[in-house]
Amino acid sequence: MQSTHNQIKEAIKKKRRGNLFFANDFQPFGSGDTIRQVLSRLCKEEFIIRLANGIYLYPKINKRFGIVYPSIEDIAKAIAKKEKSRLIPTGVYALNKLGLSTQVPMKVVFLTDGSPRIIKVGKKATIHFRKTIAKHLAF
């Protein structure tokens, strides 16, 4: 029988580089504490990168630019997919995506029909999920 560490590492290797995954994805391999410990060790080995609490990246490495990080929108979409919820960008981020503003916000706000929360990504960027009714998500 393989150790939990090796099972999780092999499961990550089967995914494409640049892929986002969550700590919950490895529930079949052991308890929550064990999984968090293994993921922490893999981060120390620089095999994976912790983007936010419970969100990890199997890094894609470019020879010229180094590690290629996912965009804030990719992270938000991965969270929405996991929760089976819908997202709509709002505020300055929406203006930037439409090309109406050149400012890139550090606080990105999405309307969602999932759970409201704030996720800190890196040292400065945050993703805010604000709860709304389904009527506001229909277009």
Contacts in CASP RR format, 6 or more apart in sequence:
PFRMAT RR
TARGET T0000
AUTHOR 0000-0000-0000
METHOD contacts of the structure
MODEL  1
MQSTHNQIKEAIKKKRRGNLFFANDFQPFGSGDTIRQVLSRLCKEEFIIR
LANGIYLYPKINKRFGIVYPSIEDIAKAIAKKEKSRLIPTGVYALNKLGL
STQVPMKVVFLTDGSPRIIKVGKKATIHFRKTIAKHLAF
2 10 0 8 1.000
4 29 0 8 1.000
4 30 0 8 1.000
4 34 0 8 1.000
4 35 0 8 1.000
4 38 0 8 1.000
5 38 0 8 1.000
5 41 0 8 1.000
5 42 0 8 1.000
7 29 0 8 1.000
8 26 0 8 1.000
8 29 0 8 1.000
8 35 0 8 1.000
8 38 0 8 1.000
8 39 0 8 1.000
8 42 0 8 1.000
9 42 0 8 1.000
9 47 0 8 1.000
11 25 0 8 1.000
11 26 0 8 1.000
11 29 0 8 1.000
12 21 0 8 1.000
12 42 0 8 1.000
12 47 0 8 1.000
12 48 0 8 1.000
12 58 0 8 1.000
15 21 0 8 1.000
15 58 0 8 1.000
16 58 0 8 1.000
17 58 0 8 1.000
17 59 0 8 1.000
17 60 0 8 1.000
17 61 0 8 1.000
18 57 0 8 1.000
18 58 0 8 1.000
18 59 0 8 1.000
18 60 0 8 1.000
18 68 0 8 1.000
18 70 0 8 1.000
19 57 0 8 1.000
19 58 0 8 1.000
20 51 0 8 1.000
20 55 0 8 1.000
20 56 0 8 1.000
20 57 0 8 1.000
20 70 0 8 1.000
20 74 0 8 1.000
20 75 0 8 1.000
20 78 0 8 1.000
21 55 0 8 1.000
21 56 0 8 1.000
21 57 0 8 1.000
21 58 0 8 1.000
22 54 0 8 1.000
22 55 0 8 1.000
22 56 0 8 1.000
22 78 0 8 1.000
22 82 0 8 1.000
23 32 0 8 1.000
23 35 0 8 1.000
23 36 0 8 1.000
23 39 0 8 1.000
23 54 0 8 1.000
23 56 0 8 1.000
24 54 0 8 1.000
24 82 0 8 1.000
26 35 0 8 1.000
26 38 0 8 1.000
26 39 0 8 1.000
27 35 0 8 1.000
29 35 0 8 1.000
39 48 0 8 1.000
39 50 0 8 1.000
39 54 0 8 1.000
39 56 0 8 1.000
42 48 0 8 1.000
43 49 0 8 1.000
43 50 0 8 1.000
43 56 0 8 1.000
48 56 0 8 1.000
48 57 0 8 1.000
48 58 0 8 1.000
48 59 0 8 1.000
49 56 0 8 1.000
49 57 0 8 1.000
49 59 0 8 1.000
49 67 0 8 1.000
49 69 0 8 1.000
50 56 0 8 1.000
50 57 0 8 1.000
51 57 0 8 1.000
51 69 0 8 1.000
51 70 0 8 1.000
51 75 0 8 1.000
51 121 0 8 1.000
51 122 0 8 1.000
52 75 0 8 1.000
52 119 0 8 1.000
52 120 0 8 1.000
52 121 0 8 1.000
52 122 0 8 1.000
53 119 0 8 1.000
53 120 0 8 1.000
55 75 0 8 1.000
55 78 0 8 1.000
55 79 0 8 1.000
55 119 0 8 1.000
57 69 0 8 1.000
57 70 0 8 1.000
59 67 0 8 1.000
59 68 0 8 1.000
60 67 0 8 1.000
60 68 0 8 1.000
61 67 0 8 1.000
61 68 0 8 1.000
62 68 0 8 1.000
70 78 0 8 1.000
72 93 0 8 1.000
72 108 0 8 1.000
72 121 0 8 1.000
72 125 0 8 1.000
72 127 0 8 1.000
73 89 0 8 1.000
73 97 0 8 1.000
73 108 0 8 1.000
75 119 0 8 1.000
75 121 0 8 1.000
75 127 0 8 1.000
76 87 0 8 1.000
76 108 0 8 1.000
76 110 0 8 1.000
76 127 0 8 1.000
76 129 0 8 1.000
77 87 0 8 1.000
79 119 0 8 1.000
79 127 0 8 1.000
79 129 0 8 1.000
80 86 0 8 1.000
80 87 0 8 1.000
80 110 0 8 1.000
80 112 0 8 1.000
80 114 0 8 1.000
83 114 0 8 1.000
83 115 0 8 1.000
85 112 0 8 1.000
85 113 0 8 1.000
85 114 0 8 1.000
85 115 0 8 1.000
86 112 0 8 1.000
86 113 0 8 1.000
86 114 0 8 1.000
86 137 0 8 1.000
87 110 0 8 1.000
87 111 0 8 1.000
87 112 0 8 1.000
87 129 0 8 1.000
88 94 0 8 1.000
88 110 0 8 1.000
88 111 0 8 1.000
88 112 0 8 1.000
88 136 0 8 1.000
88 137 0 8 1.000
88 139 0 8 1.000
89 97 0 8 1.000
89 108 0 8 1.000
89 109 0 8 1.000
89 110 0 8 1.000
90 109 0 8 1.000
90 110 0 8 1.000
90 111 0 8 1.000
90 130 0 8 1.000
91 105 0 8 1.000
91 109 0 8 1.000
92 101 0 8 1.000
92 103 0 8 1.000
92 105 0 8 1.000
93 105 0 8 1.000
93 108 0 8 1.000
93 109 0 8 1.000
95 101 0 8 1.000
95 103 0 8 1.000
96 102 0 8 1.000
96 103 0 8 1.000
96 104 0 8 1.000
96 105 0 8 1.000
106 124 0 8 1.000
106 125 0 8 1.000
106 126 0 8 1.000
107 125 0 8 1.000
107 126 0 8 1.000
107 128 0 8 1.000
108 125 0 8 1.000
108 126 0 8 1.000
108 127 0 8 1.000
108 128 0 8 1.000
109 128 0 8 1.000
109 130 0 8 1.000
110 127 0 8 1.000
110 128 0 8 1.000
110 129 0 8 1.000
110 130 0 8 1.000
111 130 0 8 1.000
111 132 0 8 1.000
111 136 0 8 1.000
111 137 0 8 1.000
112 129 0 8 1.000
112 130 0 8 1.000
112 131 0 8 1.000
112 132 0 8 1.000
112 137 0 8 1.000
113 131 0 8 1.000
113 132 0 8 1.000
113 133 0 8 1.000
113 134 0 8 1.000
113 137 0 8 1.000
114 129 0 8 1.000
114 131 0 8 1.000
115 129 0 8 1.000
115 131 0 8 1.000
116 129 0 8 1.000
116 130 0 8 1.000
116 131 0 8 1.000
117 128 0 8 1.000
117 129 0 8 1.000
118 126 0 8 1.000
118 127 0 8 1.000
118 128 0 8 1.000
118 129 0 8 1.000
119 126 0 8 1.000
119 127 0 8 1.000
119 129 0 8 1.000
120 126 0 8 1.000
121 127 0 8 1.000
END
